[in-house]
Every structure is written in C-alpha cells, then in structure tokens.
Amino acid sequence: MTTALIADDEPHLALYLREQLLLLWPGLEIVHVAPNGVDAADAIARLQPDVAFLDIQMPGLTGLEVAQGIEGRTRVVFVTAYDEYALQAFDEAALDYLLKPLRQERLILSVRRIRAALAPQPVPPDADLSDARLAEALRRLLSPPSVASAAAGAAAGAVPQAPLRYVRAAQGAVTQQIVVEDVLFFQADDKYTTVRTAAGEYLIRTSIAELAGQLDPAHFCQVHRATLVNLAHLDSTRRDETSRLFLRMRGHEAELPVSRAYVHHFKAM
C-alpha cells in the first residue's frame, strides 16, 4: 500500500486534500497530517511515507526546507498558492506541484502522475541529475537576502568578500579562535551551530545559511539542511541497503547522513 503525508498549516485545506486523495486513490493510506513544517520533518523521518504533500508557506520550517532535509525514500509534491511560473525550477525535480485553490481535475492528473512515478521501474541513468536540479532550485529559493545582495553586488563590480578564515567559538567560559581549515563540519543544533574539529566541539551563533555564504565553496559542501562539511577532511562514503549515503570524517567516529538533494555532489565516490 502506498503511504502519504500531508503538511499544511490551514486545517480546512489539509482536510480537503485528504478527503480528495482518499476519494481519488482508494489504495492510499494517509499516515499523518502535519500542522507545520517541524512536525512534517519529524514525521517524514519517522514514518518514511512514499510521498509527502508539502505546503510551501508553513511556520517552523517551510515546505522547501522540509524537502531539503529529506534523507529517505519520500518523494515530494508541493502544494502552494504561488504562481506556477515561480516554481518552474521544480518541474523536473519534484513529482508534481499543485496550485491553490485545489481543483479536482488537477488532483486527478496529479494522482496519475504520482502513481506512475512510484511504480517499480529501473533507475534511469540520469537519476542524480534530478536530485541536482532539485538541490539547485532549493538553494536559489532558500538563499537568504544577504547572499542574494552579495551576488548582485558582485555583478555590479563590487569587490567579492574573501572566504571566512577564522570563527570565534565558545567552549565553556573560554572563547576560541578556530582556523576554518581545521573544521571537520558545521552542524545546526537548536539555537546554535556546532563547530566540530578533531580537537573538540564548540558553539557559535552563526546559522548554517550564513556560513554557506561565507565559506570557500571549493572546500565546504552542504550535505544536509543542517550540515556543512569540509571536504579536505572527508575520509570515506557509504551507502546502506536503501541507497542512502553517509559520510565519515577523519577524526570523527559517527557518520553524517547526506540528504537526497545533495547526493549528486558525491556521484563519483
């Protein structure tokens, strides 16, 4: 049986979509209806539904951010009030996108498209390209204004800012000056970002999104919504039985998961 999750902060719209999907797809099981992005992300990780219908504008995490953090088999359908031209980048990456107000005839087409996509079939040779398109579209739509402004300034002839070389991080009552080259990875942790080196673990208040715009892209790569790794310290990669990718960093015992949207960075590994 195919399983699905619905995430929408407007209960009446979530209920309508649920009723219509069950009417049009009798074999579908709705395993969870999430009222916000954080609940949706947690439920997807826990339940691993076949498909997630994600509203784009939600509190906590947007549908785009939820999609960026998916690590398992779950495929995405965006449900949005945005004009369809704003989502052309997703046309070949997400299974589908539905515009509000939802129309039954469009849902019928979407159900057909989703069922065809989820049917067992050989993996196409360009499967990683779809992940790459999704990652690039998410990156553009999730880029903070500061990054966009910097890009505009560079296009206008402004001198580009040099990549970050040091970070000031707290370890107890002591503030450390850490050389960026020594960092194994950065990882979001509640209100802080963890800085992990071979020597220890530190906390900073700079977000992952801000760091991504300040670090040298030739050395640092985003592998998850919450994780940036230093490729100079990459030791090995591993795929599990479901083809999920994991990284092992030198000097760090635990593996780091790679979200589906970023797997294409490691295609040759």
Salt bridges, closest charged atoms under 4 A:
ASP8 OD2 - LYS100 NZ 3.03
GLU10 OE2 - LYS100 NZ 3.66
ASP39 OD2 - HIS32 NE2 2.56
ASP50 OD1 - ARG73 NH1 3.46
ASP55 OD1 - LYS100 NZ 3.30
GLU71 OE2 - HIS224 NE2 2.50
GLU71 OE1 - ARG244 NH2 2.92
GLU92 OE1 - ARG133 NH2 3.82
ASP96 OD1 - ARG106 NH2 2.70
ASP96 OD1 - ARG113 NH1 2.91
GLU105 OE2 - ARG103 NH1 2.92
GLU136 OE2 - ARG139 NH2 2.76
GLU136 OE2 - ARG140 NH1 3.30
GLU201 OE1 - ARG196 NH1 3.49
ASP216 OD2 - HIS219 ND1 3.10
ASP235 OD1 - ARG250 NE 3.93
GLU255 OE1 - ARG238 NH2 2.80
GLU255 OE2 - ARG248 NH2 3.89
